[in-house]
């Protein structure tokens, strides 16, 4: 990747704000749109019009996740709302467009507009780095929400994917008594090999009452009302899974359980680091596309 490039950063949270500033620091020309709640963004040209923001930009970066709700751009830093459709209408097939966690409807819409849309959240280098920030943020959240130390706390981590692995490792490093659950026999074997207590995610009945903290990383209903009834009154539940999540939050509220759905933790606890991660991933995508030209 060579030379001074032109980027348009559209929507998103503080991760995209930091991304815009980092790109400007690297010497690129950067415009931003749908960030009007932020007073200033260093080195970045602000635009009141979407078409003006993307005009002439070779690279357009959209939020993570792309959609906030049902076809609308994820733009929590804007006073206004914009549909994905109206954003795509302002873009051209010549532009490289990057977004995170692209839903199937938006992907189909981009295809209909003949847009070159890349999902940077699907990149392994971003997913791993993002999992690090998620794990650290999850531990910070537990420290803020409990009256006990992580050291000696009995903790259950549901799921042994990227976040589950990193979270379990860091929890044990802080002295927690860590149990990890998974569904596959292979994952359970690895859990035991790492020295954690092991459980089957499909057979959690009868063991949940012992835990002080439960983390869920599985994006499917794991903790329904029957399992939630087993928890101790002081148990803290933190769901790190993307939508639809893994807990019945309505049931948890009725049972008086402190349950938190901690979505987009990296953007809340480490926006600068998250901006760096996204920037490096975008650069990788651009470099690959230059090779293919």
CORBELDA-V556052 format. One record per backbone hydrogen bond with DSSP energy under -1.0 kcal/mol. CO is the residue of the C=O (numbers start at 1). NH is the residue of the N-H. If there is no record, write none. Layout:
CO_NH ; CO_NH
This chain:
5_29 ; 6_58 ; 6_59 ; 7_31 ; 8_61 ; 9_33 ; 13_17 ; 14_18 ; 15_19 ; 16_20 ; 17_21 ; 18_22 ; 19_23 ; 20_24 ; 21_25 ; 22_26 ; 23_28 ; 24_27 ; 29_7 ; 30_45 ; 31_9 ; 32_47 ; 33_11 ; 35_38 ; 41_44 ; 45_32 ; 49_53 ; 50_54 ; 51_55 ; 54_57 ; 58_96 ; 59_8 ; 60_98 ; 61_10 ; 63_100 ; 66_74 ; 69_72 ; 71_84 ; 72_68 ; 73_75 ; 74_12 ; 75_78 ; 77_37 ; 82_73 ; 83_87 ; 84_88 ; 85_89 ; 87_90 ; 88_91 ; 92_95 ; 96_60 ; 97_118 ; 98_62 ; 99_120 ; 100_66 ; 103_107 ; 104_108 ; 105_109 ; 106_110 ; 107_111 ; 108_112 ; 109_113 ; 110_115 ; 111_114 ; 115_117 ; 116_97 ; 118_99 ; 119_122 ; 123_127 ; 124_128 ; 125_129 ; 126_130 ; 127_131 ; 128_132 ; 129_133 ; 130_134 ; 131_135 ; 132_136 ; 133_137 ; 134_138 ; 135_139 ; 136_140 ; 137_141 ; 138_142 ; 139_143 ; 140_144 ; 141_145 ; 142_146 ; 150_153 ; 153_177 ; 154_212 ; 154_213 ; 155_179 ; 156_215 ; 157_181 ; 158_217 ; 161_165 ; 162_166 ; 163_167 ; 164_168 ; 165_169 ; 166_170 ; 167_171 ; 168_172 ; 169_173 ; 170_174 ; 171_176 ; 172_175 ; 175_152 ; 177_155 ; 178_197 ; 179_157 ; 180_199 ; 181_159 ; 182_201 ; 184_188 ; 185_189 ; 186_190 ; 187_191 ; 188_192 ; 189_193 ; 190_194 ; 191_196 ; 192_195 ; 197_180 ; 199_182 ; 200_203 ; 204_207 ; 207_210 ; 208_211 ; 212_236 ; 213_156 ; 214_238 ; 215_158 ; 216_240 ; 218_220 ; 223_248 ; 224_228 ; 225_229 ; 227_230 ; 228_231 ; 232_235 ; 236_214 ; 237_260 ; 238_216 ; 239_262 ; 242_245 ; 246_222 ; 246_223 ; 247_249 ; 248_252 ; 249_253 ; 250_254 ; 251_255 ; 252_257 ; 257_259 ; 258_237 ; 260_239 ; 261_263 ; 265_269 ; 266_270 ; 270_274 ; 271_275 ; 272_276 ; 273_277 ; 274_278 ; 275_279 ; 276_280 ; 277_281 ; 278_282 ; 279_283 ; 280_284 ; 281_285 ; 282_286 ; 283_287 ; 284_288 ; 285_289 ; 286_290 ; 287_291 ; 288_292
